[in-house]
């Protein structure tokens, strides 16, 4: 009745109900579709399942092998997934101000591009830290406490997975012999397993080689770069006092 009162008697309750029905029919009753953030959450679940697919395949003790993987490689899976989700959500929120992304792009495609960007960024950071030797010593100490059957089982499964994938730098390379290479190879296998899982889960709709996906990923990265540049410019201007600005202008004159 509030709408009837707002119309000041111009429309009756039946008029408003009939119009609402026409709107619902025109929208095919799709009034609450999943958002890009909802898709990002589902893809994070697939990322976690992909980890289990790389680590646990064929293992007699899946839980022990998964735990051994984290200890050997110095990975904290829960924290890594949280960082990936946070980075993906930042990209999705930034895309809200870009019409070609927020309106002209399917939410699933937007979420896939954001999650993939976040995965690559986080995995590259971990791999670079391992190469720099920041966490190698701690990983080796953890490795000593792992039983050899679990270690051999874990290494055999993820290396076998890498060899069975499509030709790539990780699968064509020789088996790694140190912790840094082991971590890099495992992260590459995890990423490939994630892409394959999403590809099949979406009935081949979300393909990493799709031109639309590549375009969306590039636009998201550009948006993030623009946001970081604007934030840096704002912080510089806020730290400069009006007196300092006048002095700088006087020096230029």
C-alpha positions as CSV (number, residue, x, y, z in Angstrom):
1,X,0.0,0.0,0.0
2,X,3.0,2.3,0.4
3,X,3.4,2.5,-3.4
4,X,-0.2,3.3,-3.8
5,X,0.1,6.2,-1.3
6,X,3.3,7.4,-3.0
7,X,1.4,7.5,-6.3
8,X,-1.3,9.6,-4.6
9,X,-4.0,7.4,-6.0
10,X,-2.8,7.5,-9.5
11,X,-2.1,3.7,-9.5
12,X,-4.0,1.0,-7.6
13,X,-2.5,-2.0,-5.8
14,X,-3.5,-4.3,-8.7
15,X,-1.8,-2.0,-11.2
16,X,1.5,-2.2,-9.2
17,X,1.2,-6.0,-8.9
18,X,0.6,-6.4,-12.7
19,X,3.6,-4.3,-13.5
20,X,5.8,-6.3,-11.1
21,X,4.7,-9.5,-12.8
22,X,5.6,-8.0,-16.2
23,X,9.0,-7.0,-15.0
24,X,9.7,-10.5,-13.6
25,X,8.6,-12.2,-16.8
26,X,10.8,-9.8,-18.9
27,X,13.8,-10.7,-16.6
28,X,12.9,-14.4,-16.8
29,X,12.7,-14.3,-13.0
30,X,16.5,-13.9,-12.8
31,X,16.5,-11.3,-10.1
32,X,19.4,-12.6,-7.9
33,X,22.2,-14.0,-10.1
34,X,25.5,-14.9,-8.6
35,X,28.0,-12.1,-8.4
36,X,31.6,-12.1,-9.4
37,X,32.6,-12.4,-5.8
38,X,30.4,-15.5,-5.4
39,X,32.1,-17.0,-8.4
40,X,35.5,-16.1,-6.9
41,X,34.6,-18.0,-3.7
42,X,33.7,-21.1,-5.7
43,X,36.9,-20.9,-7.7
44,X,38.9,-20.6,-4.5
45,X,37.2,-23.9,-3.5
46,X,38.4,-25.5,-6.8
47,X,41.9,-24.1,-6.0
48,X,41.8,-25.9,-2.7
49,X,40.5,-29.1,-4.3
50,X,43.3,-28.9,-7.0
51,X,45.9,-28.9,-4.2
52,X,44.4,-32.1,-2.9
53,X,44.4,-33.5,-6.5
54,X,48.1,-32.9,-6.9
55,X,49.1,-34.1,-3.4
56,X,46.8,-36.9,-2.6
57,X,46.4,-38.8,-5.9
58,X,47.0,-42.4,-5.3
59,X,48.2,-41.9,-1.8
60,X,47.4,-44.5,0.9
61,X,47.3,-41.8,3.5
62,X,45.9,-38.6,1.9
63,X,45.9,-36.5,5.1
64,X,49.5,-37.3,6.0
65,X,50.7,-36.7,2.5
66,X,49.0,-33.3,2.3
67,X,50.5,-32.3,5.7
68,X,53.9,-33.5,4.5
69,X,53.6,-31.3,1.4
70,X,53.1,-28.2,3.5
71,X,55.9,-29.1,5.8
72,X,58.4,-30.0,3.1
73,X,57.7,-26.9,0.9
74,X,57.1,-24.5,3.8
75,X,53.6,-23.7,2.5
76,X,50.8,-22.6,4.7
77,X,47.8,-23.5,2.5
78,X,45.1,-21.7,4.4
79,X,47.0,-18.4,4.5
80,X,47.9,-18.7,0.9
81,X,44.2,-19.2,-0.1
82,X,43.2,-16.2,2.0
83,X,45.8,-14.0,0.2
84,X,44.6,-15.2,-3.2
85,X,41.0,-14.4,-2.3
86,X,41.8,-11.0,-0.9
87,X,43.8,-10.1,-4.0
88,X,41.0,-11.3,-6.3
89,X,38.4,-9.4,-4.4
90,X,40.4,-6.2,-4.7
91,X,40.5,-6.6,-8.5
92,X,36.8,-7.3,-8.6
93,X,36.0,-4.2,-6.5
94,X,38.2,-2.1,-8.7
95,X,36.4,-3.4,-11.8
96,X,33.1,-2.0,-10.5
97,X,34.2,1.5,-11.8
98,X,35.0,0.1,-15.3
99,X,31.8,-0.3,-17.3
100,X,33.4,-2.7,-19.8
101,X,34.2,-5.0,-16.9
102,X,31.3,-4.5,-14.5
103,X,28.6,-4.4,-17.2
104,X,30.1,-5.7,-20.4
105,X,31.7,-8.8,-18.9
106,X,30.1,-12.0,-17.4
107,X,30.6,-12.3,-13.7
108,X,32.2,-15.7,-14.1
109,X,34.7,-14.4,-16.6
110,X,35.6,-11.5,-14.4
111,X,36.0,-13.7,-11.3
112,X,38.1,-16.2,-13.3
113,X,40.5,-13.5,-14.6
114,X,40.8,-12.0,-11.1
115,X,41.5,-15.3,-9.4
116,X,44.0,-16.4,-12.0
117,X,45.9,-13.1,-11.7
118,X,45.9,-13.5,-7.9
119,X,47.1,-17.1,-8.1
120,X,50.0,-16.2,-10.5
121,X,51.0,-13.2,-8.3
122,X,51.0,-15.2,-5.1
123,X,52.7,-18.2,-6.6
124,X,55.4,-16.1,-8.2
125,X,56.0,-14.4,-4.9
126,X,56.5,-17.7,-3.1
127,X,58.8,-19.0,-5.8
128,X,60.9,-15.9,-5.8
129,X,61.2,-16.1,-2.0
130,X,62.4,-19.6,-2.2
131,X,65.0,-18.7,-4.9
132,X,66.2,-15.8,-2.7
133,X,66.7,-18.3,0.1
134,X,64.3,-16.5,2.5
135,X,62.5,-19.7,3.6
136,X,64.8,-22.5,2.4
137,X,66.5,-23.1,5.7
138,X,63.2,-23.3,7.6
139,X,61.9,-25.7,4.9
140,X,64.9,-28.0,5.2
141,X,64.4,-28.2,9.0
142,X,60.8,-29.2,8.5
143,X,61.9,-31.7,5.9
144,X,64.0,-33.5,8.4
145,X,61.0,-34.3,10.6
146,X,59.0,-35.9,7.8
147,X,59.0,-39.7,7.4
148,X,60.7,-40.9,4.2
149,X,57.7,-42.9,3.0
150,X,55.6,-39.8,3.1
151,X,58.3,-37.7,1.4
152,X,58.8,-40.2,-1.4
153,X,55.0,-40.7,-1.9
154,X,54.5,-36.9,-2.1
155,X,57.4,-36.3,-4.5
156,X,56.4,-39.2,-6.7
157,X,52.8,-38.0,-7.1
158,X,53.4,-34.4,-8.0
159,X,56.3,-35.1,-10.3
160,X,54.3,-37.8,-12.1
161,X,51.4,-35.2,-12.5
162,X,53.8,-32.7,-14.0
163,X,55.1,-35.2,-16.6
164,X,51.5,-36.1,-17.6
165,X,50.5,-32.5,-18.4
166,X,50.7,-30.7,-21.7
167,X,54.3,-29.7,-22.6
168,X,55.5,-26.8,-20.5
169,X,58.7,-25.6,-18.9
170,X,57.9,-27.4,-15.7
171,X,57.0,-30.7,-17.3
172,X,59.9,-30.8,-19.7
173,X,62.5,-29.9,-17.2
174,X,64.6,-32.5,-15.4
175,X,63.4,-33.6,-11.9
176,X,64.4,-31.1,-9.3
177,X,67.0,-31.9,-6.8
178,X,66.7,-29.1,-4.2
179,X,64.0,-27.5,-2.2
180,X,63.6,-24.4,-4.3
181,X,63.1,-26.4,-7.5
182,X,60.7,-28.7,-5.7
183,X,58.6,-25.8,-4.5
184,X,58.5,-24.2,-8.0
185,X,57.6,-27.4,-9.7
186,X,54.8,-28.1,-7.1
187,X,53.3,-24.6,-7.5
188,X,53.4,-25.0,-11.3
189,X,51.6,-28.4,-11.1
190,X,49.1,-26.9,-8.6
191,X,48.3,-24.0,-11.0
192,X,47.9,-26.4,-14.0
193,X,45.6,-28.7,-12.0
194,X,43.5,-25.6,-11.1
195,X,43.1,-24.5,-14.7
196,X,42.2,-28.0,-15.8
197,X,39.7,-28.3,-12.9
198,X,38.0,-25.0,-13.7
199,X,37.9,-25.9,-17.5
200,X,36.1,-29.1,-16.9
201,X,33.9,-27.8,-14.1
202,X,32.5,-25.0,-16.4
203,X,32.0,-27.4,-19.4
204,X,35.0,-25.9,-21.3
205,X,33.5,-22.4,-21.0
206,X,36.4,-20.8,-19.0
207,X,39.6,-21.6,-21.0
208,X,42.9,-20.0,-20.1
209,X,43.7,-19.5,-23.8
210,X,40.5,-17.6,-24.5
211,X,41.0,-14.1,-26.0
212,X,38.2,-12.8,-23.8
213,X,39.9,-14.1,-20.7
214,X,43.2,-12.7,-21.6
215,X,41.6,-9.3,-22.3
216,X,39.8,-9.3,-19.0
217,X,43.0,-10.2,-17.1
218,X,45.0,-7.4,-18.8
219,X,42.2,-4.9,-18.0
220,X,42.2,-6.0,-14.4
221,X,45.9,-5.6,-14.0
222,X,45.8,-2.2,-15.6
223,X,43.0,-1.2,-13.2
224,X,45.1,-2.3,-10.2
225,X,48.2,-0.5,-11.6
226,X,46.1,2.7,-12.0
227,X,44.7,2.4,-8.5
228,X,48.2,2.0,-7.0
229,X,49.5,4.9,-8.9
230,X,46.6,7.1,-7.8
231,X,47.1,6.0,-4.2
232,X,50.9,6.8,-4.4
233,X,50.2,10.2,-5.8
234,X,47.6,10.9,-3.1
235,X,50.0,9.9,-0.4
236,X,52.7,12.2,-1.8
237,X,50.4,15.2,-2.0
238,X,49.0,14.6,1.5
239,X,52.5,14.6,3.0
240,X,53.5,17.8,1.3
241,X,52.5,20.9,3.3
242,X,51.2,24.1,1.7
243,X,54.3,25.9,2.8
244,X,56.5,23.4,1.1
245,X,54.5,23.7,-2.1
246,X,54.9,27.5,-2.1
247,X,58.6,27.2,-1.5
248,X,58.9,24.7,-4.4
249,X,57.0,27.0,-6.7
250,X,59.2,30.0,-5.7
251,X,62.3,27.9,-6.4
252,X,61.0,27.1,-9.9
253,X,60.4,30.8,-10.6
